[in-house]
Every structure is written in structure tokens, then in C-alpha cells.
Amino acid sequence: MPPLKGTEADALCQRQPANDDYYLLYSDDDAYARVAQRVIERGAEQMVPSIMEKAGLSREDAYLLFVHNVQGNLAVNRLLGWRRGPEFAHAQELLSAYSEGGMRAVSARHDFRS
């Protein structure tokens, strides 16, 4: 796993590579897939139980949502070239609102079925 800038509080998929040498990993499809899988492996342990609690989901369903969010965030980061700035901030706000709305909808769906 290449070193990433940021703190543990930052989502792994929202942190940029620690230096320019690692940008190649995100431009090569095979390396990118391995990095994405590692981000999923490292983050699932912490995030899946949180999603389960917030939305009242099974572990399997929470894992599906987690993988969707990781892959989506990584794809957007890759699309934007991992460059921070107004475009990146806008994308993160948009994706965050989308994820939060989706989590509310899933939670409401679960509450309705219970």
C-alpha cells in the first residue's frame, strides 16, 4: 500500500498519494485494482460495523455499500488526477451528500420493513 497523505480520520479513499512517485500506481489499471482492494481490506474492518449500525443492515449488505463508496471515491479521485482544489472539494461535497442521502434511504427502508 503506498503511503497516503492525511490522517486516520480521513477516509482512505479520499487521501492522496504521499508523493508523486505513487501517482503511477493510480494510473496503471492493474496496480490501481490492487490498491483499491487494499483500501477495501483496510477500511472494511472499521467502516462496515459503522454502516451496519447506522443503517440497520446485515454485514453483507453493509460491505456492499462500503465497497461501492470506496470504488466510487477512488474513481472520482483518479478522474480528477488526485488534484485538490475547488473541483475536488465540489466533487467530495456532491458525493458526500449522495452517500448520506442514500444511507438515509436505506435506513428508512430497513425501518419500514422492521
Backbone as JSON Lines, residues from 0, in Angstrom:
{"i":0,"aa":"M","n":[0.85,-1.17,0.0],"ca":[0.0,0.0,0.0],"c":[0.89,1.23,0.0]}
{"i":1,"aa":"P","n":[0.74,2.12,-0.95],"ca":[1.57,3.32,-0.95],"c":[1.17,4.24,0.2]}
{"i":2,"aa":"P","n":[2.14,4.96,0.74],"ca":[1.8,5.91,1.81],"c":[0.86,6.99,1.28]}
{"i":3,"aa":"L","n":[-0.07,7.37,2.12],"ca":[-1.06,8.38,1.75],"c":[-0.97,9.56,2.68]}
{"i":4,"aa":"K","n":[-1.21,10.75,2.13],"ca":[-1.27,11.96,2.96],"c":[-2.57,11.95,3.73]}
{"i":5,"aa":"G","n":[-2.58,12.64,4.86],"ca":[-3.8,12.76,5.64],"c":[-3.7,12.01,6.94]}
{"i":6,"aa":"T","n":[-4.79,12.01,7.66],"ca":[-4.81,11.36,8.97],"c":[-5.71,10.15,8.93]}
{"i":7,"aa":"E","n":[-5.66,9.37,10.0],"ca":[-6.52,8.2,10.08],"c":[-8.0,8.59,10.03]}
{"i":8,"aa":"A","n":[-8.31,9.81,10.43],"ca":[-9.7,10.26,10.41],"c":[-10.2,10.46,8.98]}
{"i":9,"aa":"D","n":[-9.27,10.72,8.06],"ca":[-9.66,10.87,6.65],"c":[-9.98,9.49,6.08]}
{"i":10,"aa":"A","n":[-10.99,9.43,5.22],"ca":[-11.28,8.17,4.55],"c":[-10.08,7.81,3.68]}
{"i":11,"aa":"L","n":[-9.7,6.54,3.7],"ca":[-8.56,6.1,2.9],"c":[-8.73,6.45,1.43]}
{"i":12,"aa":"C","n":[-9.95,6.32,0.93],"ca":[-10.18,6.57,-0.49],"c":[-10.22,8.05,-0.84]}
{"i":13,"aa":"Q","n":[-10.12,8.93,0.17],"ca":[-10.12,10.35,-0.09],"c":[-8.75,10.97,0.16]}
{"i":14,"aa":"R","n":[-7.78,10.16,0.53],"ca":[-6.44,10.69,0.75],"c":[-5.62,10.56,-0.53]}
{"i":15,"aa":"Q","n":[-4.79,11.54,-0.76],"ca":[-3.97,11.5,-1.96],"c":[-2.64,10.8,-1.67]}
{"i":16,"aa":"P","n":[-1.95,10.3,-2.72],"ca":[-0.65,9.67,-2.52],"c":[0.32,10.64,-1.85]}
{"i":17,"aa":"A","n":[1.22,10.09,-1.02],"ca":[2.15,10.9,-0.24],"c":[3.16,11.65,-1.1]}
{"i":18,"aa":"N","n":[3.51,11.11,-2.25],"ca":[4.4,11.84,-3.16],"c":[4.12,11.42,-4.6]}
{"i":19,"aa":"D","n":[4.68,12.18,-5.51],"ca":[4.38,11.99,-6.93],"c":[4.78,10.62,-7.46]}
{"i":20,"aa":"D","n":[5.75,9.95,-6.84],"ca":[6.16,8.63,-7.31],"c":[5.01,7.64,-7.29]}
{"i":21,"aa":"Y","n":[4.06,7.84,-6.39],"ca":[2.96,6.89,-6.26],"c":[1.81,7.16,-7.21]}
{"i":22,"aa":"Y","n":[1.8,8.29,-7.9],"ca":[0.72,8.56,-8.84],"c":[0.68,7.52,-9.95]}
{"i":23,"aa":"L","n":[1.83,6.95,-10.3],"ca":[1.88,5.91,-11.33],"c":[1.02,4.72,-10.94]}
{"i":24,"aa":"L","n":[0.99,4.4,-9.64],"ca":[0.17,3.28,-9.19],"c":[-1.3,3.5,-9.5]}
{"i":25,"aa":"Y","n":[-1.71,4.75,-9.5],"ca":[-3.11,5.05,-9.73],"c":[-3.43,5.23,-11.21]}
{"i":26,"aa":"S","n":[-2.4,5.28,-12.04],"ca":[-2.65,5.4,-13.48],"c":[-2.56,4.05,-14.18]}
{"i":27,"aa":"D","n":[-1.91,3.08,-13.57],"ca":[-1.81,1.73,-14.12],"c":[-3.01,0.92,-13.64]}
{"i":28,"aa":"D","n":[-3.76,0.34,-14.58],"ca":[-5.0,-0.35,-14.22],"c":[-4.8,-1.5,-13.24]}
{"i":29,"aa":"D","n":[-3.78,-2.32,-13.46],"ca":[-3.55,-3.46,-12.57],"c":[-3.14,-3.0,-11.17]}
{"i":30,"aa":"A","n":[-2.24,-2.05,-11.11],"ca":[-1.8,-1.53,-9.82],"c":[-2.96,-0.84,-9.11]}
{"i":31,"aa":"Y","n":[-3.74,-0.09,-9.85],"ca":[-4.9,0.61,-9.28],"c":[-5.86,-0.39,-8.65]}
{"i":32,"aa":"A","n":[-6.13,-1.49,-9.34],"ca":[-7.04,-2.52,-8.81],"c":[-6.5,-3.1,-7.51]}
{"i":33,"aa":"R","n":[-5.19,-3.33,-7.44],"ca":[-4.59,-3.86,-6.2],"c":[-4.67,-2.84,-5.07]}
{"i":34,"aa":"V","n":[-4.41,-1.58,-5.39],"ca":[-4.5,-0.53,-4.37],"c":[-5.94,-0.42,-3.87]}
{"i":35,"aa":"A","n":[-6.9,-0.44,-4.78],"ca":[-8.31,-0.35,-4.39],"c":[-8.68,-1.52,-3.48]}
{"i":36,"aa":"Q","n":[-8.23,-2.71,-3.82],"ca":[-8.54,-3.88,-2.99],"c":[-7.93,-3.73,-1.59]}
{"i":37,"aa":"R","n":[-6.74,-3.2,-1.53],"ca":[-6.08,-3.0,-0.24],"c":[-6.82,-1.95,0.59]}
{"i":38,"aa":"V","n":[-7.28,-0.88,-0.05],"ca":[-8.05,0.14,0.66],"c":[-9.32,-0.49,1.23]}
{"i":39,"aa":"I","n":[-9.97,-1.33,0.44],"ca":[-11.17,-2.01,0.9],"c":[-10.86,-2.91,2.09]}
{"i":40,"aa":"E","n":[-9.81,-3.69,1.98],"ca":[-9.43,-4.59,3.07],"c":[-9.13,-3.82,4.36]}
{"i":41,"aa":"R","n":[-8.39,-2.74,4.24],"ca":[-8.01,-1.96,5.43],"c":[-9.18,-1.21,6.04]}
{"i":42,"aa":"G","n":[-10.08,-0.72,5.21],"ca":[-11.17,0.09,5.72],"c":[-12.4,-0.67,6.16]}
{"i":43,"aa":"A","n":[-12.6,-1.87,5.63],"ca":[-13.82,-2.62,5.91],"c":[-13.98,-2.93,7.39]}
{"i":44,"aa":"E","n":[-12.9,-3.27,8.04],"ca":[-12.97,-3.64,9.46],"c":[-13.57,-2.53,10.31]}
{"i":45,"aa":"Q","n":[-13.23,-1.3,9.99],"ca":[-13.73,-0.16,10.75],"c":[-15.08,0.32,10.24]}
{"i":46,"aa":"M","n":[-15.25,0.39,8.93],"ca":[-16.42,1.06,8.36],"c":[-17.66,0.17,8.26]}
{"i":47,"aa":"V","n":[-17.5,-1.11,8.0],"ca":[-18.66,-1.99,7.84],"c":[-19.51,-2.02,9.11]}
{"i":48,"aa":"P","n":[-18.92,-2.21,10.3],"ca":[-19.76,-2.17,11.51],"c":[-20.47,-0.83,11.7]}
{"i":49,"aa":"S","n":[-19.8,0.25,11.33],"ca":[-20.43,1.57,11.43],"c":[-21.63,1.68,10.51]}
{"i":50,"aa":"I","n":[-21.5,1.2,9.29],"ca":[-22.61,1.22,8.33],"c":[-23.74,0.31,8.83]}
{"i":51,"aa":"M","n":[-23.39,-0.84,9.38],"ca":[-24.4,-1.75,9.92],"c":[-25.23,-1.04,10.99]}
{"i":52,"aa":"E","n":[-24.54,-0.33,11.88],"ca":[-25.22,0.35,12.97],"c":[-26.09,1.51,12.46]}
{"i":53,"aa":"K","n":[-25.53,2.32,11.57],"ca":[-26.26,3.49,11.06],"c":[-27.5,3.1,10.28]}
{"i":54,"aa":"A","n":[-27.39,2.05,9.47],"ca":[-28.48,1.72,8.55],"c":[-29.25,0.47,8.95]}
{"i":55,"aa":"G","n":[-28.82,-0.22,10.0],"ca":[-29.51,-1.44,10.41],"c":[-29.4,-2.54,9.38]}
{"i":56,"aa":"L","n":[-28.24,-2.66,8.77],"ca":[-28.03,-3.64,7.7],"c":[-27.26,-4.86,8.2]}
{"i":57,"aa":"S","n":[-27.36,-5.92,7.44],"ca":[-26.52,-7.1,7.69],"c":[-25.08,-6.75,7.32]}
{"i":58,"aa":"R","n":[-24.15,-7.57,7.77],"ca":[-22.74,-7.36,7.43],"c":[-22.54,-7.4,5.91]}
{"i":59,"aa":"E","n":[-23.2,-8.32,5.26],"ca":[-23.04,-8.47,3.8],"c":[-23.54,-7.22,3.06]}
{"i":60,"aa":"D","n":[-24.71,-6.71,3.47],"ca":[-25.24,-5.53,2.8],"c":[-24.39,-4.29,3.1]}
{"i":61,"aa":"A","n":[-23.93,-4.16,4.33],"ca":[-23.08,-3.03,4.7],"c":[-21.77,-3.09,3.92]}
{"i":62,"aa":"Y","n":[-21.23,-4.29,3.73],"ca":[-20.0,-4.45,2.96],"c":[-20.21,-4.01,1.5]}
{"i":63,"aa":"L","n":[-21.36,-4.37,0.92],"ca":[-21.66,-3.94,-0.46],"c":[-21.66,-2.42,-0.58]}
{"i":64,"aa":"L","n":[-22.31,-1.74,0.37],"ca":[-22.33,-0.28,0.34],"c":[-20.93,0.3,0.52]}
{"i":65,"aa":"F","n":[-20.16,-0.29,1.42],"ca":[-18.8,0.18,1.65],"c":[-17.95,0.06,0.39]}
{"i":66,"aa":"V","n":[-18.0,-1.08,-0.26],"ca":[-17.21,-1.28,-1.48],"c":[-17.66,-0.3,-2.56]}
{"i":67,"aa":"H","n":[-18.95,-0.09,-2.69],"ca":[-19.46,0.89,-3.65],"c":[-18.89,2.27,-3.39]}
{"i":68,"aa":"N","n":[-18.9,2.7,-2.13],"ca":[-18.37,4.02,-1.79],"c":[-16.87,4.13,-2.04]}
{"i":69,"aa":"V","n":[-16.13,3.11,-1.66],"ca":[-14.68,3.14,-1.89],"c":[-14.37,3.22,-3.37]}
{"i":70,"aa":"Q","n":[-14.95,2.32,-4.15],"ca":[-14.66,2.29,-5.58],"c":[-15.08,3.6,-6.25]}
{"i":71,"aa":"G","n":[-16.22,4.15,-5.84],"ca":[-16.68,5.41,-6.41],"c":[-15.76,6.57,-6.08]}
{"i":72,"aa":"N","n":[-15.37,6.66,-4.81],"ca":[-14.45,7.74,-4.41],"c":[-13.1,7.61,-5.09]}
{"i":73,"aa":"L","n":[-12.58,6.4,-5.17],"ca":[-11.3,6.22,-5.84],"c":[-11.4,6.58,-7.32]}
{"i":74,"aa":"A","n":[-12.49,6.19,-7.95],"ca":[-12.67,6.51,-9.38],"c":[-12.74,8.01,-9.61]}
{"i":75,"aa":"V","n":[-13.44,8.73,-8.73],"ca":[-13.52,10.19,-8.87],"c":[-12.17,10.82,-8.61]}
{"i":76,"aa":"N","n":[-11.46,10.35,-7.57],"ca":[-10.11,10.86,-7.31],"c":[-9.22,10.65,-8.53]}
{"i":77,"aa":"R","n":[-9.31,9.47,-9.11],"ca":[-8.49,9.15,-10.29],"c":[-8.87,10.06,-11.45]}
{"i":78,"aa":"L","n":[-10.16,10.25,-11.68],"ca":[-10.65,11.11,-12.75],"c":[-10.11,12.53,-12.61]}
{"i":79,"aa":"L","n":[-10.06,13.01,-11.36],"ca":[-9.58,14.37,-11.11],"c":[-8.06,14.45,-10.94]}
{"i":80,"aa":"G","n":[-7.38,13.33,-11.15],"ca":[-5.92,13.32,-11.08],"c":[-5.39,13.54,-9.67]}
{"i":81,"aa":"W","n":[-6.19,13.25,-8.67],"ca":[-5.8,13.4,-7.27],"c":[-5.42,14.82,-6.93]}
{"i":82,"aa":"R","n":[-5.85,15.78,-7.76],"ca":[-5.54,17.19,-7.51],"c":[-6.59,17.78,-6.58]}
{"i":83,"aa":"R","n":[-6.11,18.41,-5.51],"ca":[-7.0,19.09,-4.59],"c":[-7.29,20.48,-5.12]}
{"i":84,"aa":"G","n":[-8.42,21.02,-4.75],"ca":[-8.8,22.35,-5.19],"c":[-10.3,22.45,-5.24]}
{"i":85,"aa":"P","n":[-10.82,23.5,-5.83],"ca":[-12.27,23.72,-5.86],"c":[-13.04,22.57,-6.54]}
{"i":86,"aa":"E","n":[-12.51,22.04,-7.63],"ca":[-13.21,20.96,-8.33],"c":[-13.28,19.71,-7.45]}
{"i":87,"aa":"F","n":[-12.19,19.41,-6.77],"ca":[-12.16,18.25,-5.87],"c":[-13.11,18.47,-4.69]}
{"i":88,"aa":"A","n":[-13.07,19.66,-4.1],"ca":[-13.95,19.96,-2.95],"c":[-15.41,19.85,-3.36]}
{"i":89,"aa":"H","n":[-15.74,20.36,-4.54],"ca":[-17.11,20.26,-5.04],"c":[-17.5,18.79,-5.21]}
{"i":90,"aa":"A","n":[-16.63,18.0,-5.81],"ca":[-16.92,16.58,-6.04],"c":[-17.14,15.86,-4.71]}
{"i":91,"aa":"Q","n":[-16.3,16.15,-3.72],"ca":[-16.44,15.5,-2.42],"c":[-17.74,15.9,-1.73]}
{"i":92,"aa":"E","n":[-18.13,17.17,-1.83],"ca":[-19.41,17.61,-1.25],"c":[-20.57,16.89,-1.93]}
{"i":93,"aa":"L","n":[-20.53,16.81,-3.24],"ca":[-21.58,16.15,-4.01],"c":[-21.68,14.67,-3.64]}
{"i":94,"aa":"L","n":[-20.53,13.99,-3.6],"ca":[-20.53,12.57,-3.28],"c":[-20.95,12.31,-1.84]}
{"i":95,"aa":"S","n":[-20.56,13.19,-0.95],"ca":[-20.94,13.05,0.45],"c":[-22.46,13.19,0.6]}
{"i":96,"aa":"A","n":[-23.04,14.2,-0.04],"ca":[-24.5,14.39,0.02],"c":[-25.22,13.18,-0.58]}
{"i":97,"aa":"Y","n":[-24.69,12.66,-1.67],"ca":[-25.27,11.49,-2.33],"c":[-25.21,10.28,-1.4]}
{"i":98,"aa":"S","n":[-24.07,10.06,-0.77],"ca":[-23.9,8.92,0.14],"c":[-24.8,9.06,1.37]}
{"i":99,"aa":"E","n":[-24.85,10.27,1.94],"ca":[-25.67,10.48,3.12],"c":[-27.15,10.28,2.8]}
{"i":100,"aa":"G","n":[-27.59,10.79,1.65],"ca":[-28.98,10.6,1.24],"c":[-29.29,9.13,1.0]}
{"i":101,"aa":"G","n":[-28.37,8.44,0.39],"ca":[-28.54,7.0,0.17],"c":[-28.61,6.24,1.47]}
{"i":102,"aa":"M","n":[-27.76,6.61,2.43],"ca":[-27.75,5.95,3.73],"c":[-29.08,6.19,4.45]}
{"i":103,"aa":"R","n":[-29.61,7.42,4.36],"ca":[-30.92,7.7,4.97],"c":[-32.01,6.86,4.31]}
{"i":104,"aa":"A","n":[-31.96,6.74,2.99],"ca":[-32.97,5.97,2.27],"c":[-32.9,4.49,2.65]}
{"i":105,"aa":"V","n":[-31.7,3.96,2.73],"ca":[-31.53,2.55,3.11],"c":[-31.99,2.33,4.55]}
{"i":106,"aa":"S","n":[-31.65,3.25,5.41],"ca":[-32.06,3.16,6.81],"c":[-33.58,3.22,6.94]}
{"i":107,"aa":"A","n":[-34.21,4.14,6.2],"ca":[-35.67,4.27,6.23],"c":[-36.32,3.0,5.68]}
{"i":108,"aa":"R","n":[-35.73,2.44,4.67],"ca":[-36.24,1.19,4.09],"c":[-36.19,0.07,5.11]}
{"i":109,"aa":"H","n":[-35.08,0.01,5.85],"ca":[-34.93,-1.0,6.89],"c":[-35.95,-0.77,8.01]}
{"i":110,"aa":"D","n":[-36.12,0.49,8.43],"ca":[-37.08,0.82,9.49],"c":[-38.51,0.45,9.08]}
{"i":111,"aa":"F","n":[-38.81,0.69,7.81],"ca":[-40.14,0.39,7.28],"c":[-40.42,-1.11,7.33]}
{"i":112,"aa":"R","n":[-39.4,-1.93,7.0],"ca":[-39.56,-3.38,6.96],"c":[-39.57,-4.0,8.36]}
{"i":113,"aa":"S","n":[-39.01,-3.29,9.34],"ca":[-38.92,-3.86,10.7],"c":[-40.24,-3.81,11.42]}
